[in-house]
Amino acid sequence: MVDISDDDFERMVAEVFDALPDDMVRGLENVAILIENQPPGQRPRLYGLYSGRPLKTRGVYGYGELPDRITLFKNNMQAHSADLDSLRTRVRITLVHEIGHYFGLDDARLRELGWA
């Protein structure tokens, strides 16, 4: 397990996101990236979760609609990372995976692409 402060983790997430290829993040619109701890005992244990309507199934956003959300679960990522490099890798894989869900890719397709 690696221990990292909330501020340092938030900075890491921002750095990883900023380093993603432009063609991967260019189409992201109205998506909030949140950092939380998944409550103990909640199953399944997740590294991340996309909540919203995938881009390929939505119409036009209306006035006042809440953004879609990508939630990263810091406590689960920390618990399964041996050091900061492995944590950074886990953050990247999780972000890419959840962004894939935003674009409408299912878990099977994400595995095919190596994003799961």
Disulfide bonds with the S-S distance in Angstrom:
none
